[in-house]
Amino acid sequence: MTTWHVVLLASILCFGLKTLGYLVPASLLERPTPARMVDLLTVALLAALISLQTFAHGQELTLDARVPAVIVAAVMFALRVPFIVVVVSAAVVAAGIRALT
Amino acid sequence: MKIRSAEDTRAIRAALAVGLPTAAYGISFGALATLGAGLDLWQTMVLSLVMFTGGSQFALVGVLASGGLSAWPSAVASAVLLGSRNAVYAIRMSPVIGRGFARRAVAAHLTIDESTAVSTAQGSLRSQRIGFWVTGLVVYVGWNLTTFIGAVIGDLLGDVSAYGLDAAAAAAFLGLLWPRLATLQAQAVAVAAGFVAALLTPALMPGLPVLVAALVAVIFGATNWLGSSRRSPRASSEGTS
């Protein structure tokens, strides 16, 4: 596998998933259990990514400038600050801590 | 000539409010893809032009950055699993888009978090369509422009983490998760999945912790543990529309 193979394979699969949804009868996911699984799957995936993006460094767990930045972001989201302002603020907090330490 | 109604204007405003900031975030994707994962400009652009689903793009690049090319099965699996929600959005959008092969093919490509979210928040079928197409096109054009900029000037920026872009990515995911945490069940799944992913990181190859964390959702979803006995608010609101 070259990087190109990986890029093309993943891109085609992700595009295929979108197309697939337009071919599926809508009644399938209206049943409570599949609908609930799909909702919770998004929650679980996002939470796992946040966790890794905050604590993982390769295969090690670390506590660094990302942790206070994500805490600041959580407080700002709770205060209903707009998305892009929060994202930029998180970057500024992490960059600031790294510049000072 | 049809005069634009207040409802149309609301849909367009929502589309721009969601679409423009999301598109701007492509800069950090371009920079992370080239500097973090070592992709070249064209590989980075193919991801934004063809894959075009931010979460999957970041997942693919993130796993390659931490695990190298040998971690490709996990990288592809993470991207696909994360992109699987678009299939669900597509099912939701299918009746809104209407008939016609070409129209549905283009709509499929633009079916992402933002276009679906803006569309489903609108009242009439007409404004749902406006919300979908305006958001989808704004994000598509903007995201690809900013990906290009990020990939090109990323070389000039040096170490990405010095600019806090890794923290920005975490914050962006948190922003997508935040509105989904209304129920106790969702909160429990989020906390459990976050712990599972972190605890498994030293033990499993990169990418796999995310997939195992996804099982948390399947278990909670199948058993409805901590869930209400009524249908979820989303499901019931869909029922009335």
Interface residues (C-beta under 8 A of the other chain):
Chain A: M1 T2 T3 W4 H5 V6 V7 L8 L9 A10 S11 I12 L13 C14 F15 L17 K18 T19 L20 G21 Y22 V24 A26 L28 L29 E30 P32 T33 A35 R36 M37 V38 D39 L40 L41 T42 V43 A44 L45 L46 A47 A48 L49 I50 S51 L52 Q53 T54 F55 A56 G58 Q59 E60 L61 A65 R66 A69 V70 A73 A74 F77 P82 F83 I84 V86 V87 V88 S89 A90 A91 V92 V93 A94 A95 G96 R98 A99
Chain B: P21 T22 A24 Y25 S28 G38 L39 D40 Q43 V46 L47 V50 M51 F52 T53 G55 S56 F58 A59 L60 G62 L64 S66 L69 W72 A75 V76 A79 V80 L81 L82 G83 S84 R85 N86 A87 V88 Y89 A90 I91 R92 M93 S94 P95 I97 R104 A105 A107 A108 H109 T111 S161 A162 Y163 G164 L165 D166 A167 A168 A169 A170 A171 A172 F173 L174 G175 L176 L177 W178 R180 L181 Q185 A186 V189 A190 V191 A192 A193 G194 F195 V196 A197 A198 T201 P202 P206 P209 V210 A213 A214 V216 A217 V218 F220 G221 A222 N224 G227 R231 S232 R234 A235 E238
